[in-house]
Amino acid sequence: MRYRVVISHNQTSSIMKFDKSVPTVFVFDAPTQDDLDTCRDNGLQYKVVEAAGNRSKNRNIGLQAIIQQFAPSDDDIIEFFDGDRYVVQHNYEFLVALFVNENVDGVLYTCDNDTRIKKYHVPSEGAIVLDTGTLCNPFYSCGFGIKYGAIRKIMEYNDGEFFVELFNRWGCEDQFMGLVCDQLGLNIAITAEIMLNGNVGGDQNQHEEYKDSLQRYVDMMLLRHIPFRNDTKPSRIIKMK
């Protein structure tokens, strides 16, 4: 089975662009009436949280809703999306094959304009298992899928949280997730077989909160005794068969 969590902030126009056939929970932290009406009129599940801006907490709230309602098994896939990053190309069969046949625990999805594609030489067909243990690792949370069994391991490591909620400003909660996956020996791939709209990467300087998040990132690495590593392990290319 596959489930989805979408965190949304004044992104009404994107709500109906997510596939209704996949059980999905939308999490709003500052919903407009149009947001709520769109969900109600189309029978979509949603949660409203009081405090705005904590993306980690919002994703965790959506995840808990999925767990409570569906009781996923370890092999089930849970996908996480930002509200403005809907799927424009999805290859579900290939996604399942990565998890089942290639010992992959999580898959990062790419965007129409994605700095990671060139940087990591992501093939147009296939995927690459990447090193997420480096300081500037490629784990971005705009769109990814992960096995529930891997989620449970991460939650145990994070004292019950999936995303660490101390990251309550813009940025770094996802790259810290990459570090945690590396610490736990989880294999994370990136693919262009699943493509989202929009841009990703290279916009950190547009967000004033990023400096605070970066300091929290460093503090958490020191607290968890995670090494500051820039040298990368060899990547593994997975080709379409």
URURMO-V845969 format. One record per residue. N is the residue number from 1. RES is the residue in one letter. PSI is psi in whole degrees, -180 to 180 (999 if undefined). OMEGA is omega in degrees with one decimal (* if undefined). D_LAST is the distance of its C-alpha to the last C-alpha in Angstrom with 2 decimals. Layout:
N,RES,PSI,OMEGA,D_LAST
N,RES,PSI,OMEGA,D_LAST
//
This chain:
1,M,158,179.0,23.14
2,R,139,179.7,22.95
3,Y,161,-178.0,26.05
4,R,144,170.4,27.08
5,V,127,179.1,29.92
6,V,120,173.5,31.08
7,I,133,-170.3,33.99
8,S,139,-179.7,35.99
9,H,98,-179.5,39.07
10,N,46,-178.1,40.68
11,Q,47,-174.4,37.38
12,T,-40,-173.9,38.37
13,S,-19,-178.1,36.65
14,S,-15,-171.3,33.19
15,I,-47,-175.5,33.78
16,M,0,177.1,32.90
17,K,-4,173.3,29.70
18,F,138,-174.2,28.08
19,D,117,-178.8,26.56
20,K,-17,-178.0,29.41
21,S,-15,177.8,27.27
22,V,124,178.2,26.15
23,P,121,-171.3,29.16
24,T,142,171.8,30.31
25,V,122,173.4,33.33
26,F,136,178.2,34.77
27,V,118,-179.0,37.02
28,F,134,175.3,39.80
29,D,-6,174.0,42.19
30,A,64,-170.8,44.33
31,P,146,169.0,43.65
32,T,167,176.7,45.36
33,Q,-34,177.6,46.76
34,D,-39,176.4,44.10
35,D,-52,-176.0,41.39
36,L,-42,-179.9,43.10
37,D,-40,179.5,43.95
38,T,-44,179.7,40.38
39,C,-46,-178.3,39.12
40,R,-43,-177.5,42.08
41,D,-24,-176.6,41.96
42,N,11,176.1,38.29
43,G,32,-178.6,38.42
44,L,141,178.8,36.28
45,Q,143,178.1,36.85
46,Y,158,174.3,38.25
47,K,146,175.2,40.18
48,V,126,179.4,42.82
49,V,155,-172.8,43.67
50,E,-48,-174.7,47.00
51,A,135,-179.3,46.26
52,A,148,168.7,44.19
53,G,-17,-179.2,41.81
54,N,89,-176.3,40.47
55,R,-35,177.9,36.76
56,S,-50,-179.3,36.07
57,K,-40,-179.7,38.57
58,N,-43,178.1,37.32
59,R,-40,179.6,33.77
60,N,-38,177.8,35.27
61,I,-43,177.0,37.46
62,G,-41,178.5,34.56
63,L,-45,-179.4,32.67
64,Q,-35,176.8,35.82
65,A,-41,176.8,36.14
66,I,-46,-178.8,32.67
67,I,-47,-176.1,33.53
68,Q,-38,-176.0,36.93
69,Q,-37,-169.9,35.94
70,F,-14,-178.6,32.66
71,A,63,-175.3,32.75
72,P,153,174.6,28.98
73,S,168,-176.3,27.41
74,D,-28,-178.1,25.73
75,D,-6,177.0,22.20
76,D,152,-177.1,23.01
77,I,131,173.2,21.77
78,I,124,-179.3,24.49
79,E,142,179.1,23.90
80,F,134,-179.3,26.61
81,F,146,162.6,27.53
82,D,151,-172.4,30.49
83,G,-19,179.2,32.34
84,D,16,-178.6,31.75
85,R,69,-179.7,27.99
86,Y,161,-175.1,26.61
87,V,130,173.1,23.05
88,V,-16,176.5,22.44
89,Q,124,-178.8,18.67
90,H,135,176.9,16.93
91,N,84,-173.7,13.47
92,Y,-38,-179.8,14.68
93,E,-42,178.7,11.81
94,F,-39,177.6,9.65
95,L,-47,179.0,12.95
96,V,-41,179.7,13.51
97,A,-38,177.2,10.25
98,L,-45,-178.5,11.46
99,F,-42,-172.7,14.80
100,V,-42,-170.6,14.19
101,N,-18,-171.0,11.58
102,E,13,177.0,12.05
103,N,41,178.5,15.86
104,V,139,-178.9,16.24
105,D,-28,-179.9,19.62
106,G,150,-178.1,19.75
107,V,124,175.5,17.84
108,L,133,178.2,19.79
109,Y,147,179.4,19.40
110,T,165,-179.9,20.38
111,C,169,178.7,23.10
112,D,-46,178.5,23.86
113,N,99,-169.1,25.89
114,D,117,-178.3,24.66
115,T,-22,-176.9,26.09
116,R,-25,-175.1,23.31
117,I,-49,178.7,20.63
118,K,-41,-176.2,22.49
119,K,-40,-176.3,24.03
120,Y,8,176.8,20.89
121,H,50,179.7,18.68
122,V,124,-177.5,16.24
123,P,155,177.6,13.35
124,S,-26,175.8,13.27
125,E,118,-178.9,9.55
126,G,-155,-177.8,8.61
127,A,169,174.7,11.58
128,I,131,171.1,14.19
129,V,120,-170.1,16.27
130,L,163,173.3,19.75
131,D,114,177.8,23.27
132,T,13,-178.1,25.34
133,G,4,179.2,28.43
134,T,160,-177.1,29.89
135,L,-46,178.9,32.86
136,C,66,-174.9,31.13
137,N,164,-170.9,27.77
138,P,16,-178.8,25.24
139,F,101,175.6,25.54
140,Y,141,-169.7,26.82
141,S,10,-178.9,27.56
142,C,-28,176.1,27.40
143,G,123,176.9,24.23
144,F,160,175.1,22.10
145,G,146,-176.8,20.93
146,I,144,178.3,21.89
147,K,145,-179.4,22.24
148,Y,-31,176.1,25.83
149,G,-39,176.7,26.09
150,A,-37,176.9,25.54
151,I,-44,-179.1,28.09
152,R,-39,177.9,30.60
153,K,-41,179.4,30.33
154,I,-42,179.2,30.88
155,M,-37,176.7,33.80
156,E,-42,179.1,35.39
157,Y,-36,-176.1,35.21
158,N,24,177.4,36.66
159,D,42,173.2,39.51
160,G,-11,179.2,38.16
161,E,145,172.1,36.71
162,F,-70,168.5,33.07
163,F,138,-179.9,33.82
164,V,119,-172.9,37.02
165,E,-8,172.8,39.67
166,L,-22,172.3,41.85
167,F,86,-174.1,39.64
168,N,14,173.7,41.64
169,R,-172,-176.6,41.48
170,W,129,168.3,38.75
171,G,159,169.6,35.96
172,C,-19,178.3,34.85
173,E,-30,-178.6,34.24
174,D,-41,177.6,30.51
175,Q,-31,173.5,30.45
176,F,-36,174.2,32.57
177,M,-40,176.7,29.96
178,G,-43,177.7,27.53
179,L,-43,179.7,30.15
180,V,-43,178.2,30.58
181,C,-41,178.8,26.89
182,D,-43,179.3,27.12
183,Q,-33,-177.7,30.36
184,L,-2,-179.6,28.87
185,G,25,178.8,25.82
186,L,137,-178.3,23.40
187,N,123,-178.6,19.98
188,I,126,179.3,19.56
189,A,163,172.9,16.56
190,I,141,-175.1,16.82
191,T,151,170.6,14.52
192,A,2,175.6,15.23
193,E,-25,174.6,13.02
194,I,118,-172.7,16.32
195,M,137,177.5,19.29
196,L,162,175.8,22.99
197,N,165,169.9,26.03
198,G,-169,-175.8,28.48
199,N,155,173.8,28.81
200,V,141,177.5,28.33
201,G,145,174.0,29.75
202,G,9,-177.0,32.86
203,D,11,-175.1,35.30
204,Q,-31,-178.8,36.88
205,N,-8,178.2,40.11
206,Q,-5,-175.0,40.61
207,H,115,-178.5,41.23
208,E,-30,-176.9,44.52
209,E,-13,-172.8,43.40
210,Y,-36,-179.6,40.72
211,K,-41,177.3,43.29
212,D,-42,-179.9,44.32
213,S,-38,179.5,40.76
214,L,-39,176.5,40.09
215,Q,-41,177.1,43.21
216,R,-38,177.6,42.09
217,Y,-49,179.5,38.73
218,V,-44,-180.0,40.67
219,D,-42,-179.4,43.08
220,M,-37,176.7,40.38
221,M,-41,178.0,38.74
222,L,-42,-179.2,42.18
223,L,-39,-177.5,42.92
224,R,3,-179.3,39.72
225,H,42,176.6,40.04
226,I,126,-176.4,36.64
227,P,147,174.1,36.63
228,F,97,-171.0,36.65
229,R,131,177.0,33.77
230,N,-22,179.8,32.51
231,D,135,-174.3,30.63
232,T,147,172.4,26.90
233,K,156,178.6,24.74
234,P,140,177.3,21.73
235,S,161,178.9,18.62
236,R,121,-179.1,15.18
237,I,133,176.7,12.22
238,I,117,-178.9,8.96
239,K,153,174.5,6.18
240,M,136,-179.9,3.76
241,K,999,*,0.00
//
